[in-house]
C-alpha cells in the first residue's frame, strides 16, 4: 500500500508518516518499481501501535524504546505514564488554584494581577525572610485574597512568618474565617494547631463558632488554645477543657483566670464550682493537682465557692487548707 493510501486509511498525515520513517519508528518494508514507499500489513499494524501509544501520552522516543527494547515492559511504561500524569495534574491543579486566587482578588487591571502573582511567588519562596517580607510590604490598595493568606498560614512552619501571615489575615476580618475551616478539620494535627491559633486572632461570632468546634479535637494542644479563646469570649462550652487544663497543669493559671471570668456570668458559677469539686473527689492523694484546683477556686468571684472553700480549709493537705483559709479570711468568710 502506498503512503497516500496509508495516510487516508489510518488518519495519519503523510508528513507524520515520513517523520516516523526518518526516526525509524515505522519504515515501509518495500518499494515499488518506481521507488515509492510501500507499506505491508505489518507496517500498517505498527503505525496503529504507535498511534495507540501516543494517545497514552508517550513521546516518540519513548514509543521507540517500548517497541524495540524487550526489557522495557508494558508495566514499566504504564507506571511511568501514571507518575507523569499525576505530576502534570498536580501542576494543573496548582495553576487552577492560582487562577482562582487571582480571580478572588477582583483585579481591576493587570497591575493588580501582577501584585497578587508576586505575592504568591514570595509566599512560595524557600527563604523565610522573603516570605515574611512579601506579607509585610504595603499592598498598594490591592486586596489580598483571604484564601491565599489562610493557605499560607496553614502551611507555614516558621513562627515569625506565621505571625506576619496571621496579622495580614486578621486585617481581612470575617473573610478569613471560612478559609481556615478546612484547617480546623484537617487530619494533620500540626495544621489544626496553626488553624486554631489563626482563628483565635480573628474577631466575630463565626470565628468563635469555629473555635467551639475545635473544643472536641482529640489533641489537647488544639483544644486548649481554643478553650482559652472561647472562654475569654464568654463561651461556657469551654469549661470542661479549662478545668482539665487546671488538672493537667497545662496553662493552668490562664485557664483558672478564664474560669473566673466565666463564673461571673449568670448560670456559669454553679457549673464551674461543681466541675472543680468533682476533680477534687477524683484526685485524692495528688497534692499538686489539688493545689492547682484550690488556686482556681481563688480566681472565682467572691462568695461563689465559699462552701467548697470551707470544706477545703480542713483538708489533710496543709497547703490546700492554708490557701482555702486565706481566701475565706480575705473575703471575710
Buried (B, 14 or more C-beta within 10 A) or exposed (E): BBBEEBBEEBEBEEEBBEBBBEBEBBEBEEEEEEEEBBBEEEBBEBBEBBBEBBEEEBEBEBBBBBBEEEEBEEEEBEEBBEEEEEEEEEEEEEEEBBEEBBEBBEBEEEEBBEBBBEBBEBBEBEEBEBBBBBBEEEBEEBBBBBBBBBBBBBBBEBEEBBBBBBEBBBBBBEBBBEBBBEBBBBEEEBBBBBBBBBBBBBEEEBBBBBBBBBBEBEEBEBBBBBBBBBBBBBBBBBBBBBBBBBBBEBBBBBBBBBBBBBBEEEEBBEBBBEBBBEBBEEBEEBBEBBBBBBBBBBBBEEEBBBEBBEEBBEBEBEEBBBBBBEBBEEEEB
